[in-house]
């Protein structure tokens, strides 16, 4: 997971309110960082679900890999408590 940047949507939560945030993103195989409809009038749930990322496989895969990596890191530290 990348460190959230200062120009991100969640910057006000982190910088002004002090609320922890996470930047969970996925990238496609093109050279673009974001897809062409990002933050446009046409970025709707329908487009996301049926055209850009059908079955939400890319999002779910990235999310679970991030959680898995976090668990592995915690398991290797001395501060991880075993219940």
N, C-alpha and C positions, 0 to 999 in steps of 0.2 A: 504494500500500500504506500503510495507516495505521500509525502508531507504536504498538507494543504497549502496552496499558494495564497498570496495576498489578494489576488483578483478573483477568487472563487466565490461562489454563491454563499458559502457558509462562513466567509471571513467576518461578517458582523457578529456572528455567534461566538467565534473564537476570540477576535480582537477586542470587541467592545463589551461583551457580556461574560467572557471567560468560560463559556460552555465548551467542553471537549467535543471535537468533531473528527470525522474520519472521511477521507477521500477515497471512496470505493468506486472505481471506474473500470471500464473495459475498453480495449482497443480492438479495432478490426484489422484486417490484413492490408488495408490501404495505408497511404502515408499521412492521411488526415488524422488530427488529434480528436476531432469531433465529427459527427455526421452533419451533412449540409442543413438539416432542419433544426439543429440545436438552437433553442431559445427563439424560435420563430413562431409565427401564428399557426403554422402547420404541424408543430410538434404536439401531437395528441396521443393519448393512450392507444387509440386504434392503430395509428401509424407505427408506434413502437411495438405493439403486440403482433400485428399482422404483416408488417413489411420489413422493419429494420431488424428485429430480433424475435423471430417466431419461436414460440415455446420458452422464451426467456432463458435459453440454455447458456448463453454467454454470461449473462448477469449472475445466474445461480452458480455457475462453475467458478467464476472469479470470487464471489462472496464466500463460498465454502472453502476454496483454497486459501483465502486470507484468514479465515477462522482456523483452519487446520494449521497453518504456519504459526499463528499466534499461540495456539495450544502447544505446539512443539517447542517454541521458544520458552514458554512458561514452564514446561515440564523439565527443561534443562537447567533452570535457575534454582538456586538454593532457597529462594523465597517462596517457592511453590509448595503449598500445603497439600498433603495427601489425605483425603477424607476416607 
